[in-house]
Amino acid sequence: MTSPRERLAARQAELLKALLAGGDAPAGFATDRLRIEADVLRNKRSRLVAFLRPDLAEALGDRFGALFREYATSHPKTDAIRARAHADTFGAWLVERGEVPKPRSRFGRWLRRN
């Protein structure tokens, strides 16, 4: 049998997956309310990435929001990655998908990974 602490950690992990990675709502949580909160958190991350990497927001224009949503769902931010590195990883993801061109400079920020 698992301890109360382990059960709590498992429930917290379920909640975080629902909020940050598009997982199902854990038992006892309202699905519609969790989706609203997940959208709020994703929009907050999107604004931070646009602030840190205005070059990406400018290059993508109206497509920025939809592409970031797609990226954020499959690449949830963890406490192990800093915000700028997360924004740079988004840039690399965009290059890999052909959404933005590869930077010409060998010092290009889009491909820098931490």
JOGIZI-V228803 format. One line per field, one symbol per residue. ss: DSSP state (2 for helix, 1 for strand, 0 for the rest). phi: phi as a letter, one per 30 degrees, with the letter a starting at -180 (. if undefined). burial: b if it has 9 or more other ideal C-beta (glycine too) atoms within 8 Angstrom, else e. A space follows every 50 residues. Layout:
ss->???
phi->???
burial->???
//
This chain:
ss->00022222222222222222000000000022222222222222222222 22022222222222222222222200000000222222222222222000 00000000222000
phi->.cdedddddddddddddddcbiddddejcdeddddddddddddddddddd ddbdddddddhddeddddeddddcbddcddcdeddddddddddddedidb ddddddceddcdbc
burial->eeeeeebeebbeebbbbbbbbeeeebeebeeeebeebbeebbeebbebbb ebbeebbeebeeebeebbbebbbebbbeeebebebbbbbbbbbbbeeeeb eebeeeebbbbeee
//
